[in-house]
Amino acid sequence: MSAILDNLDVFGSALLTTILLTVLAGVVALVAGTALAAFAISPVPALRVVSVVYVNFMRNIPAAAHLFFTVFILPLLGVRLSFFQLALIGIAVYFAAYYSDAVTSGINAIGAGQLEAARAMGLRKRKVLRLVVLPQAVRNSVPPLINTTIALIKVTAIAGVFGVTELFGAMLQLINTNDTATIALMLFTAVLYGLITIPAGLVAARVERKVVFAN
């Protein structure tokens, strides 16, 4: 227990790093994923191909392998960034594919009648996308987006293996100096992850119920 109490500041800093990494990577991935979802329904064939190839390629690469490439190979190619920045880029690039799937599922949930009505009113395709499709798609996508974000939080643990002092990384460092408290440190780390993921899961369930009721 003393290994935990004596290192609460370390865990606090690591928790903030995990939250910061999650928020920044999540925002970047959401923006990129939304763009990819828009590409997927674009009338331009080349954009549809880009979306399909990107999403399928990323979804078939293990997250650990992708982060390994980002953190260790990119610096060899001349990219000079901190481990945190590299991990942020790697996670965002990886999860853009999953956010794209979530937004695309929201787009597919929109009734075809609404799109036909918008076109009948004379709206151009870009306005249909901006005024009709995306607002509803975002609302319909909120539950899967939150679930994807929970998965993103879990993947941030891989960044700890590559030198980022987030929760998992901090746990590994403390275990090295407190090997007799390994189980306690692991359990406490799991509790801290739960403090992030459990409330997010509850929010996802509540939002999903509201979306279903609204529809």
LOTI-586270 format. One record per residue (C-alpha): residue in one letter; x, y, z. Coordinates in steps of 0.05 Angstrom, whole numbers, plus 5000, padded with zeros to 4 digits. Example, Ala and Ser with C-alpha at 12.3 -4.5 7.8 and 13.67 -1.06 7.14 Angstrom:
2
aa=a; u=5246; v=4910; w=5156
aa=s; u=5273; v=4979; w=5143
end
This chain:
215
aa=m; u=5000; v=5000; w=5000
aa=s; u=5058; v=5047; w=5015
aa=a; u=5082; v=5040; w=4943
aa=i; u=5016; v=5071; w=4921
aa=l; u=5011; v=5125; w=4974
aa=d; u=5083; v=5146; w=4964
aa=n; u=5072; v=5154; w=4890
aa=l; u=5004; v=5187; w=4885
aa=d; u=5036; v=5246; w=4851
aa=v; u=5065; v=5201; w=4798
aa=f; u=4998; v=5168; w=4786
aa=g; u=4964; v=5237; w=4785
aa=s; u=5012; v=5263; w=4732
aa=a; u=5005; v=5198; w=4692
aa=l; u=4929; v=5202; w=4696
aa=l; u=4930; v=5273; w=4668
aa=t; u=4977; v=5251; w=4613
aa=t; u=4930; v=5194; w=4595
aa=i; u=4870; v=5242; w=4593
aa=l; u=4909; v=5293; w=4552
aa=l; u=4933; v=5240; w=4503
aa=t; u=4862; v=5214; w=4497
aa=v; u=4830; v=5282; w=4486
aa=l; u=4881; v=5308; w=4436
aa=a; u=4886; v=5242; w=4397
aa=g; u=4810; v=5235; w=4399
aa=v; u=4797; v=5304; w=4371
aa=v; u=4847; v=5296; w=4314
aa=a; u=4821; v=5226; w=4299
aa=l; u=4749; v=5250; w=4300
aa=v; u=4763; v=5306; w=4251
aa=a; u=4802; v=5260; w=4205
aa=g; u=4750; v=5205; w=4212
aa=t; u=4693; v=5252; w=4195
aa=a; u=4731; v=5274; w=4132
aa=l; u=4742; v=5201; w=4113
aa=a; u=4667; v=5187; w=4124
aa=a; u=4651; v=5246; w=4078
aa=f; u=4700; v=5218; w=4027
aa=a; u=4663; v=5151; w=4032
aa=i; u=4598; v=5181; w=4006
aa=s; u=4631; v=5230; w=3958
aa=p; u=4610; v=5230; w=3885
aa=v; u=4684; v=5233; w=3868
aa=p; u=4709; v=5161; w=3858
aa=a; u=4780; v=5177; w=3877
aa=l; u=4758; v=5203; w=3946
aa=r; u=4717; v=5140; w=3958
aa=v; u=4777; v=5097; w=3941
aa=v; u=4821; v=5137; w=3989
aa=s; u=4771; v=5126; w=4045
aa=v; u=4761; v=5052; w=4032
aa=v; u=4836; v=5037; w=4026
aa=y; u=4855; v=5078; w=4087
aa=v; u=4801; v=5049; w=4133
aa=n; u=4813; v=4977; w=4112
aa=f; u=4888; v=4984; w=4116
aa=m; u=4888; v=5014; w=4186
aa=r; u=4836; v=4965; w=4212
aa=n; u=4879; v=4906; w=4192
aa=i; u=4943; v=4931; w=4226
aa=p; u=4953; v=4915; w=4301
aa=a; u=4954; v=4979; w=4342
aa=a; u=5021; v=4959; w=4374
aa=a; u=5054; v=4949; w=4306
aa=h; u=5028; v=5016; w=4282
aa=l; u=5053; v=5053; w=4344
aa=f; u=5120; v=5018; w=4339
aa=f; u=5128; v=5045; w=4269
aa=t; u=5106; v=5115; w=4289
aa=v; u=5149; v=5120; w=4351
aa=f; u=5213; v=5086; w=4327
aa=i; u=5214; v=5087; w=4251
aa=l; u=5191; v=5158; w=4239
aa=p; u=5250; v=5188; w=4278
aa=l; u=5297; v=5146; w=4234
aa=l; u=5264; v=5181; w=4174
aa=g; u=5280; v=5249; w=4202
aa=v; u=5218; v=5264; w=4243
aa=r; u=5241; v=5299; w=4307
aa=l; u=5184; v=5298; w=4358
aa=s; u=5177; v=5277; w=4430
aa=f; u=5151; v=5208; w=4448
aa=f; u=5085; v=5240; w=4470
aa=q; u=5076; v=5276; w=4404
aa=l; u=5094; v=5214; w=4364
aa=a; u=5045; v=5172; w=4405
aa=l; u=4991; v=5224; w=4395
aa=i; u=5001; v=5223; w=4320
aa=g; u=5003; v=5147; w=4318
aa=i; u=4939; v=5138; w=4358
aa=a; u=4902; v=5192; w=4320
aa=v; u=4922; v=5164; w=4252
aa=y; u=4903; v=5094; w=4274
aa=f; u=4835; v=5112; w=4305
aa=a; u=4814; v=5158; w=4248
aa=a; u=4793; v=5094; w=4212
aa=y; u=4749; v=5073; w=4270
aa=y; u=4718; v=5141; w=4279
aa=s; u=4704; v=5141; w=4205
aa=d; u=4666; v=5075; w=4213
aa=a; u=4626; v=5106; w=4270
aa=v; u=4607; v=5168; w=4231
aa=t; u=4591; v=5126; w=4169
aa=s; u=4544; v=5083; w=4210
aa=g; u=4509; v=5148; w=4231
aa=i; u=4503; v=5169; w=4159
aa=n; u=4474; v=5102; w=4139
aa=a; u=4421; v=5110; w=4193
aa=i; u=4393; v=5172; w=4159
aa=g; u=4329; v=5159; w=4121
aa=a; u=4334; v=5161; w=4046
aa=g; u=4271; v=5204; w=4044
aa=q; u=4306; v=5261; w=4078
aa=l; u=4362; v=5262; w=4027
aa=e; u=4312; v=5260; w=3970
aa=a; u=4272; v=5317; w=4001
aa=a; u=4336; v=5358; w=4008
aa=r; u=4353; v=5347; w=3935
aa=a; u=4281; v=5363; w=3914
aa=m; u=4289; v=5430; w=3949
aa=g; u=4346; v=5445; w=3902
aa=l; u=4403; v=5438; w=3952
aa=r; u=4470; v=5421; w=3922
aa=k; u=4507; v=5359; w=3944
aa=r; u=4555; v=5398; w=3989
aa=k; u=4497; v=5433; w=4024
aa=v; u=4460; v=5367; w=4032
aa=l; u=4523; v=5339; w=4065
aa=r; u=4535; v=5400; w=4109
aa=l; u=4463; v=5417; w=4129
aa=v; u=4427; v=5350; w=4128
aa=v; u=4475; v=5291; w=4130
aa=l; u=4531; v=5310; w=4178
aa=p; u=4488; v=5341; w=4235
aa=q; u=4444; v=5279; w=4238
aa=a; u=4503; v=5232; w=4227
aa=v; u=4540; v=5262; w=4287
aa=r; u=4479; v=5253; w=4331
aa=n; u=4468; v=5182; w=4309
aa=s; u=4542; v=5167; w=4317
aa=v; u=4551; v=5191; w=4388
aa=p; u=4544; v=5123; w=4422
aa=p; u=4594; v=5087; w=4376
aa=l; u=4640; v=5148; w=4379
aa=i; u=4642; v=5143; w=4455
aa=n; u=4654; v=5068; w=4451
aa=t; u=4711; v=5081; w=4402
aa=t; u=4739; v=5133; w=4449
aa=i; u=4739; v=5081; w=4506
aa=a; u=4778; v=5035; w=4460
aa=l; u=4826; v=5092; w=4447
aa=i; u=4837; v=5102; w=4521
aa=k; u=4857; v=5029; w=4527
aa=v; u=4905; v=5034; w=4469
aa=t; u=4941; v=5093; w=4503
aa=a; u=4970; v=5040; w=4549
aa=i; u=5013; v=5017; w=4491
aa=a; u=5045; v=5086; w=4490
aa=g; u=5071; v=5071; w=4560
aa=v; u=5113; v=5014; w=4532
aa=f; u=5144; v=5063; w=4483
aa=g; u=5167; v=5115; w=4533
aa=v; u=5105; v=5157; w=4547
aa=t; u=5093; v=5165; w=4621
aa=e; u=5018; v=5154; w=4621
aa=l; u=4983; v=5107; w=4670
aa=f; u=5010; v=5042; w=4643
aa=g; u=5080; v=5071; w=4633
aa=a; u=5080; v=5098; w=4703
aa=m; u=5058; v=5031; w=4730
aa=l; u=5116; v=4996; w=4694
aa=q; u=5166; v=5045; w=4722
aa=l; u=5140; v=5038; w=4793
aa=i; u=5139; v=4962; w=4789
aa=n; u=5213; v=4963; w=4770
aa=t; u=5228; v=4998; w=4836
aa=n; u=5174; v=4965; w=4879
aa=d; u=5173; v=4893; w=4855
aa=t; u=5141; v=4870; w=4920
aa=a; u=5080; v=4913; w=4907
aa=t; u=5068; v=4891; w=4835
aa=i; u=4996; v=4866; w=4846
aa=a; u=4976; v=4928; w=4886
aa=l; u=5004; v=4975; w=4833
aa=m; u=4970; v=4937; w=4777
aa=l; u=4903; v=4938; w=4813
aa=f; u=4908; v=5012; w=4829
aa=t; u=4925; v=5026; w=4756
aa=a; u=4864; v=4986; w=4734
aa=v; u=4821; v=5027; w=4782
aa=l; u=4847; v=5092; w=4752
aa=y; u=4831; v=5068; w=4681
aa=g; u=4762; v=5050; w=4706
aa=l; u=4752; v=5121; w=4731
aa=i; u=4758; v=5142; w=4659
aa=t; u=4725; v=5086; w=4620
aa=i; u=4666; v=5069; w=4665
aa=p; u=4635; v=5140; w=4666
aa=a; u=4646; v=5143; w=4590
aa=g; u=4610; v=5077; w=4582
aa=l; u=4552; v=5102; w=4624
aa=v; u=4547; v=5165; w=4582
aa=a; u=4547; v=5123; w=4518
aa=a; u=4490; v=5080; w=4544
aa=r; u=4449; v=5141; w=4565
aa=v; u=4461; v=5177; w=4499
aa=e; u=4443; v=5114; w=4460
aa=r; u=4377; v=5109; w=4496
aa=k; u=4361; v=5182; w=4480
aa=v; u=4379; v=5173; w=4407
aa=v; u=4335; v=5111; w=4401
aa=f; u=4278; v=5148; w=4435
aa=a; u=4287; v=5209; w=4390
aa=n; u=4284; v=5166; w=4328
end
